[in-house]
Amino acid sequence: MVRVYNIKSLIESNYAGYTTFRDSVMCIIEGKKGIIITDNEACHTVHKSVDEKYEIDVVKISADPNVISMNPDATGKVSIKALQTASYIELELGEWVRRFGSRIENNYDILLKSIKQIGLNPSDFPRLRK
């Protein structure tokens, strides 16, 4: 099981008037040798410590619900430890990463290599069948 954190609520509660630009949720996987942060397409970054900073693009919340931001208004750096204070749900990694063609399946294979790199067993994170 992995934890999928609600980053949007964390940003909105700590930075008045701002919300996340792209990913409102993200998965953080901790191993003996590092940490992985991944989205639901298995695009991920590997970090050595929860004290490292992670960049999050944010946009100003518009009063007009018909406005869609095309670019972030700012980029903030937040420690991984702070991201882990957000609310979360637990899911199987294979359930979290969506299915849509060979690109995402290739991303998942690369993610499994990173999981091994941080000291975890990739076979503990099977791709679930649909």
TORBADO-205998 format. One line per 10 residues: number of its first residue (from 0); their letters; for each residue x, y, z of N, C-alpha, C, O. Coordinates in nm, 2 decimals, decimal comma, m for minus. Layout:
% TORBADO-205998
NUM = A = X:Y:Z:X:Y:Z:X:Y:Z:X:Y:Z; ...
//
This chain:
% TORBADO-205998
0 = MVRVYNIKSL = 0,08:m0,12:0,00:0,00:0,00:0,00:0,09:0,13:0,00:0,20:0,13:0,06; 0,04:0,23:m0,06:0,11:0,36:m0,07:0,01:0,46:m0,02:m0,11:0,44:m0,02; 0,07:0,58:0,02:m0,02:0,69:0,07:m0,03:0,79:m0,04:0,07:0,83:m0,10; m0,15:0,83:m0,07:m0,18:0,93:m0,17:m0,23:1,05:m0,10:m0,34:1,05:m0,04; m0,15:1,16:m0,10:m0,17:1,28:m0,02:m0,26:1,38:m0,10:m0,24:1,40:m0,22; m0,35:1,45:m0,03:m0,43:1,56:m0,08:m0,35:1,69:m0,07:m0,37:1,77:0,03; m0,27:1,72:m0,17:m0,18:1,84:m0,17:m0,26:1,97:m0,19:m0,23:2,07:m0,13; m0,37:1,96:m0,26:m0,45:2,07:m0,29:m0,50:2,13:m0,16:m0,50:2,25:m0,14; m0,56:2,05:m0,07:m0,61:2,10:0,06:m0,50:2,16:0,14:m0,52:2,25:0,22; m0,38:2,10:0,14:m0,27:2,15:0,22:m0,23:2,29:0,17:m0,21:2,38:0,25
10 = IESNYAGYTT = m0,22:2,31:0,04:m0,18:2,44:m0,02:m0,29:2,54:0,01:m0,26:2,65:0,06; m0,42:2,50:m0,01:m0,52:2,60:0,01:m0,54:2,64:0,16:m0,58:2,75:0,19; m0,51:2,55:0,25:m0,52:2,59:0,39:m0,40:2,66:0,44:m0,41:2,73:0,55; m0,29:2,65:0,38:m0,17:2,72:0,43:m0,13:2,85:0,34:m0,05:2,93:0,39; m0,18:2,86:0,22:m0,15:2,97:0,14:m0,28:3,03:0,08:m0,33:2,99:m0,02; m0,34:3,12:0,16:m0,47:3,18:0,13:m0,47:3,24:m0,01:m0,38:3,31:m0,05; m0,57:3,20:m0,09:m0,59:3,26:m0,22:m0,52:3,18:m0,33:m0,53:3,21:m0,45; m0,45:3,07:m0,30:m0,38:2,99:m0,40:m0,43:2,84:m0,39:m0,48:2,79:m0,29; m0,41:2,77:m0,51:m0,44:2,63:m0,52:m0,33:2,57:m0,61:m0,25:2,64:m0,67; m0,33:2,44:m0,61:m0,23:2,37:m0,70:m0,26:2,40:m0,84:m0,38:2,41:m0,88
20 = FRDSVMCIIE = m0,16:2,40:m0,92:m0,18:2,43:m1,07:m0,21:2,30:m1,14:m0,31:2,30:m1,22; m0,14:2,19:m1,12:m0,16:2,06:m1,19:m0,21:1,96:m1,09:m0,33:1,93:m1,08; m0,12:1,89:m1,03:m0,15:1,78:m0,94:m0,21:1,82:m0,81:m0,15:1,89:m0,73; m0,33:1,78:m0,78:m0,39:1,81:m0,65:m0,37:1,70:m0,55:m0,38:1,72:m0,43; m0,33:1,58:m0,60:m0,29:1,47:m0,51:m0,16:1,41:m0,57:m0,13:1,42:m0,69; m0,08:1,35:m0,48:0,04:1,28:m0,52:0,07:1,17:m0,42:0,03:1,17:m0,30; 0,15:1,08:m0,47:0,18:0,96:m0,39:0,33:0,98:m0,34:0,42:1,02:m0,42; 0,35:0,95:m0,21:0,49:0,96:m0,16:0,52:0,82:m0,10:0,45:0,76:m0,02; 0,63:0,76:m0,15:0,67:0,63:m0,12:0,81:0,64:m0,04:0,90:0,70:m0,10; 0,81:0,59:0,08:0,94:0,60:0,16:1,01:0,46:0,16:0,94:0,36:0,19
30 = GKKGIIITDN = 1,14:0,46:0,13:1,22:0,34:0,14:1,34:0,37:0,24:1,36:0,48:0,28; 1,42:0,27:0,26:1,53:0,28:0,35:1,64:0,38:0,29:1,71:0,44:0,36; 1,64:0,39:0,15:1,75:0,46:0,09:1,69:0,59:0,02:1,77:0,65:m0,06; 1,57:0,62:0,04:1,51:0,75:m0,02:1,36:0,75:m0,02:1,29:0,66:0,03; 1,32:0,85:m0,09:1,17:0,88:m0,10:1,14:0,91:m0,25:1,22:0,97:m0,32; 1,02:0,86:m0,29:0,98:0,88:m0,43:0,85:0,96:m0,42:0,76:0,93:m0,34; 0,83:1,06:m0,50:0,71:1,13:m0,52:0,66:1,11:m0,66:0,74:1,14:m0,76; 0,54:1,06:m0,68:0,49:1,03:m0,81:0,34:1,07:m0,83:0,27:1,08:m0,74; 0,31:1,10:m0,96:0,18:1,14:m0,99:0,11:1,01:m1,04:0,17:0,90:m1,03; m0,02:1,02:m1,08:m0,09:0,90:m1,12:m0,06:0,85:m1,27:m0,12:0,76:m1,32
40 = EACHTVHKSV = 0,05:0,91:m1,33:0,10:0,86:m1,45:0,24:0,80:m1,43:0,31:0,77:m1,53; 0,28:0,78:m1,31:0,41:0,73:m1,27:0,53:0,82:m1,31:0,64:0,77:m1,31; 0,50:0,94:m1,33:0,61:1,04:m1,35:0,65:1,08:m1,21:0,57:1,12:m1,13; 0,78:1,06:m1,18:0,83:1,07:m1,04:0,96:1,13:m1,03:1,04:1,14:m1,12; 0,99:1,17:m0,90:1,12:1,22:m0,87:1,17:1,14:m0,74:1,09:1,09:m0,66; 1,30:1,12:m0,73:1,36:1,04:m0,62:1,44:1,14:m0,53:1,51:1,23:m0,58; 1,42:1,13:m0,40:1,48:1,22:m0,31:1,55:1,14:m0,20:1,51:1,02:m0,17; 1,65:1,20:m0,14:1,73:1,13:m0,03:1,67:1,14:0,10:1,69:1,06:0,19; 1,59:1,25:0,13:1,55:1,28:0,27:1,41:1,35:0,26:1,38:1,42:0,17; 1,33:1,33:0,37:1,21:1,41:0,38:1,23:1,55:0,41:1,14:1,63:0,40
50 = DEKYEIDVVK = 1,35:1,59:0,44:1,39:1,73:0,46:1,41:1,81:0,33:1,42:1,93:0,33; 1,42:1,73:0,22:1,44:1,80:0,09:1,32:1,88:0,05:1,21:1,85:0,09; 1,34:1,98:m0,03:1,23:2,06:m0,08:1,18:2,01:m0,21:1,25:1,96:m0,29; 1,04:2,02:m0,23:0,98:1,98:m0,35:0,90:2,10:m0,40:0,83:2,17:m0,33; 0,92:2,12:m0,53:0,86:2,24:m0,60:0,71:2,21:m0,64:0,68:2,10:m0,70; 0,63:2,30:m0,60:0,48:2,29:m0,64:0,44:2,42:m0,71:0,46:2,53:m0,65; 0,39:2,40:m0,83:0,33:2,51:m0,90:0,19:2,55:m0,85:0,11:2,46:m0,82; 0,17:2,68:m0,82:0,04:2,72:m0,77:m0,02:2,83:m0,86:0,05:2,90:m0,93; m0,15:2,84:m0,85:m0,22:2,95:m0,92:m0,31:3,02:m0,82:m0,35:2,97:m0,72; m0,34:3,15:m0,85:m0,44:3,23:m0,77:m0,58:3,17:m0,79:m0,61:3,14:m0,91
60 = ISADPNVISM = m0,65:3,16:m0,69:m0,79:3,11:m0,70:m0,87:3,23:m0,76:m0,88:3,34:m0,70; m0,94:3,20:m0,87:m1,02:3,31:m0,93:m1,16:3,31:m0,88:m1,22:3,21:m0,84; m1,21:3,43:m0,87:m1,36:3,45:m0,83:m1,45:3,40:m0,94:m1,57:3,37:m0,91; m1,40:3,40:m1,06:m1,48:3,35:m1,17:m1,46:3,20:m1,20:m1,35:3,16:m1,23; m1,56:3,12:m1,17:m1,54:2,97:m1,19:m1,51:2,93:m1,33:m1,48:2,81:m1,36; m1,53:3,02:m1,43:m1,51:2,99:m1,57:m1,36:3,01:m1,61:m1,33:2,98:m1,73; m1,28:3,06:m1,52:m1,14:3,09:m1,55:m1,05:2,97:m1,53:m1,06:2,91:m1,42; m0,98:2,93:m1,63:m0,88:2,82:m1,62:m0,74:2,87:m1,65:m0,72:2,93:m1,75; m0,66:2,86:m1,55:m0,52:2,91:m1,56:m0,44:2,82:m1,66:m0,45:2,70:m1,66; m0,37:2,89:m1,75:m0,29:2,82:m1,85:m0,14:2,80:m1,80:m0,07:2,71:m1,85
70 = NPDATGKVSI = m0,10:2,88:m1,71:0,04:2,87:m1,65:0,03:2,90:m1,50:m0,06:2,96:m1,45; 0,13:2,85:m1,43:0,13:2,87:m1,28:0,16:3,02:m1,26:0,23:3,09:m1,33; 0,11:3,07:m1,15:0,14:3,21:m1,10:0,26:3,21:m1,02:0,33:3,32:m1,01; 0,30:3,10:m0,96:0,42:3,10:m0,87:0,46:2,95:m0,85:0,38:2,86:m0,87; 0,58:2,94:m0,81:0,63:2,80:m0,77:0,68:2,82:m0,63:0,77:2,90:m0,60; 0,64:2,73:m0,54:0,68:2,73:m0,41:0,76:2,60:m0,38:0,74:2,50:m0,44; 0,85:2,61:m0,28:0,93:2,49:m0,24:0,88:2,45:m0,10:0,88:2,54:0,00; 0,84:2,33:m0,08:0,78:2,28:0,04:0,86:2,15:0,08:0,89:2,07:m0,01; 0,90:2,13:0,20:0,97:2,01:0,24:0,87:1,89:0,22:0,75:1,90:0,24; 0,93:1,78:0,19:0,86:1,65:0,18:0,79:1,62:0,31:0,67:1,57:0,31
80 = KALQTASYIE = 0,86:1,65:0,42:0,80:1,63:0,55:0,67:1,71:0,57:0,57:1,66:0,63; 0,67:1,83:0,52:0,55:1,91:0,53:0,44:1,86:0,44:0,32:1,86:0,47; 0,47:1,81:0,32:0,37:1,74:0,23:0,31:1,63:0,30:0,19:1,60:0,28; 0,38:1,56:0,38:0,33:1,44:0,45:0,23:1,47:0,56:0,18:1,38:0,63; 0,21:1,60:0,59:0,11:1,64:0,69:m0,03:1,65:0,63:m0,12:1,67:0,70; m0,03:1,64:0,50:m0,16:1,65:0,43:m0,25:1,52:0,46:m0,19:1,42:0,49; m0,38:1,54:0,44:m0,46:1,42:0,46:m0,43:1,32:0,34:m0,38:1,36:0,24; m0,45:1,19:0,36:m0,42:1,09:0,26:m0,51:0,97:0,27:m0,58:0,95:0,37; m0,51:0,90:0,16:m0,57:0,77:0,15:m0,47:0,67:0,12:m0,37:0,70:0,06; m0,49:0,54:0,15:m0,40:0,43:0,12:m0,46:0,35:0,00:m0,58:0,31:0,00
90 = LELGEWVRRF = m0,37:0,33:m0,10:m0,41:0,25:m0,22:m0,30:0,16:m0,26:m0,18:0,18:m0,21; m0,32:0,06:m0,34:m0,22:m0,01:m0,40:m0,16:0,07:m0,51:m0,23:0,15:m0,58; m0,02:0,07:m0,52:0,04:0,15:m0,62:m0,01:0,12:m0,76:m0,04:0,22:m0,84; m0,04:0,00:m0,79:m0,09:m0,04:m0,92:m0,23:0,01:m0,95:m0,27:0,02:m1,06; m0,30:0,04:m0,84:m0,43:0,10:m0,85:m0,42:0,25:m0,87:m0,50:0,31:m0,94; m0,33:0,32:m0,80:m0,30:0,46:m0,81:m0,26:0,50:m0,95:m0,32:0,60:m1,00; m0,17:0,43:m1,01:m0,12:0,47:m1,14:m0,22:0,43:m1,25:m0,25:0,31:m1,26; m0,27:0,52:m1,32:m0,38:0,49:m1,42:m0,32:0,41:m1,53:m0,20:0,39:m1,55; m0,41:0,36:m1,61:m0,38:0,28:m1,73:m0,42:0,36:m1,86:m0,54:0,40:m1,87; m0,33:0,38:m1,94:m0,36:0,45:m2,07:m0,24:0,44:m2,16:m0,16:0,53:m2,18
100 = GSRIENNYDI = m0,22:0,32:m2,22:m0,12:0,31:m2,33:0,02:0,28:m2,28:0,04:0,27:m2,16; 0,11:0,26:m2,38:0,24:0,22:m2,35:0,33:0,32:m2,28:0,42:0,28:m2,20; 0,30:0,45:m2,29:0,38:0,55:m2,23:0,37:0,54:m2,07:0,47:0,54:m2,00; 0,25:0,52:m2,02:0,23:0,51:m1,88:0,28:0,37:m1,83:0,34:0,37:m1,72; 0,27:0,27:m1,91:0,32:0,14:m1,87:0,48:0,15:m1,86:0,54:0,09:m1,77; 0,54:0,22:m1,95:0,68:0,24:m1,95:0,72:0,32:m1,83:0,82:0,29:m1,76; 0,64:0,43:m1,80:0,67:0,51:m1,67:0,66:0,42:m1,55:0,74:0,43:m1,46; 0,56:0,32:m1,55:0,55:0,24:m1,43:0,67:0,15:m1,42:0,72:0,12:m1,30; 0,72:0,10:m1,53:0,84:0,01:m1,52:0,96:0,09:m1,47:1,04:0,04:m1,39; 0,97:0,22:m1,51:1,08:0,30:m1,46:1,06:0,33:m1,31:1,16:0,34:m1,23
110 = LLKSIKQIGL = 0,94:0,35:m1,27:0,90:0,38:m1,13:0,94:0,26:m1,04:1,00:0,27:m0,94; 0,92:0,13:m1,09:0,96:0,01:m1,02:1,11:0,01:m1,00:1,16:m0,04:m0,90; 1,19:0,05:m1,10:1,33:0,06:m1,09:1,38:0,16:m0,98:1,47:0,13:m0,90; 1,30:0,27:m0,97:1,33:0,37:m0,87:1,29:0,31:m0,73:1,36:0,34:m0,63; 1,19:0,24:m0,72:1,15:0,17:m0,60:1,26:0,08:m0,55:1,29:0,08:m0,43; 1,32:0,01:m0,64:1,43:m0,08:m0,60:1,55:0,01:m0,55:1,62:m0,03:m0,46; 1,57:0,12:m0,62:1,68:0,21:m0,59:1,67:0,26:m0,44:1,77:0,29:m0,38; 1,55:0,28:m0,39:1,53:0,33:m0,26:1,52:0,22:m0,15:1,49:0,25:m0,04; 1,55:0,10:m0,20:1,56:m0,01:m0,10:1,43:m0,09:m0,08:1,43:m0,16:0,02; 1,33:m0,07:m0,16:1,21:m0,15:m0,15:1,21:m0,26:m0,26:1,28:m0,25:m0,36
120 = NPSDFPRLRK = 1,12:m0,36:m0,24:1,11:m0,47:m0,33:1,00:m0,44:m0,44:0,88:m0,43:m0,40; 1,04:m0,42:m0,57:0,94:m0,39:m0,67:0,82:m0,49:m0,68:0,71:m0,45:m0,72; 0,85:m0,62:m0,64:0,74:m0,71:m0,65:0,63:m0,69:m0,54:0,52:m0,75:m0,55; 0,66:m0,60:m0,45:0,56:m0,56:m0,35:0,46:m0,46:m0,41:0,36:m0,42:m0,34; 0,49:m0,42:m0,53:0,40:m0,31:m0,59:0,36:m0,36:m0,73:0,39:m0,31:m0,83; 0,27:m0,47:m0,73:0,23:m0,53:m0,86:0,14:m0,44:m0,94:0,06:m0,36:m0,88; 0,14:m0,45:m1,07:0,04:m0,38:m1,15:m0,09:m0,46:m1,15:m0,09:m0,58:m1,18; m0,19:m0,40:m1,10:m0,32:m0,46:m1,08:m0,39:m0,48:m1,22:m0,39:m0,39:m1,30; m0,45:m0,59:m1,24:m0,53:m0,61:m1,36:m0,66:m0,55:m1,35:m0,72:m0,54:m1,25; m0,71:m0,50:m1,47:m0,84:m0,44:m1,48:m0,94:m0,54:m1,54:m1,05:m0,50:m1,56
//
